[in-house]
């Protein structure tokens, strides 16, 4: 599954970061690297952007960018 498919409150572990060029580098620089745990905290009223908890901080990410990040859902 991809990061944009998580439900609010659901946690997952990043397995692959897609995208090309500067987008991929930007995602990696923000701490979205494989084997990192993330939790979806909330989503804006119109569905974009989404707020994630990653590496101890809150990160807001556009849904289009989140769709390029593959994750494996964690059991609750």
Residue, then its C-alpha position, 0 to 999 in steps of 0.5 A: x500500500x502507499x502512504x496516502x492510503x493510510x487511515x487516520x491514526x494508522x501507523x506503518x513502516x516505509x518500505x520504498x520511496x519513489x519519485x524522481x530527481x529533486x522530489x525523491x531527494x526532498x522526501x528523503x531529506x525530510x526523513x522519509x526513508x525506508x524502515x522509518x515508522x510513520x503515523x497519519x495524524x490528520x487530513x485537511x477537510x478537502x483531503x489534501x494535505x495530510x499530517x504525519x508523525x515521523x521521527x518525533x515531529x509533525x510533517x505535512x505532505x501533499x497526497x500526490x507526494x504521499x502516493x509515491x511512498x510505499x508502506x507496510x501497515x503495522x498491527x495495532 
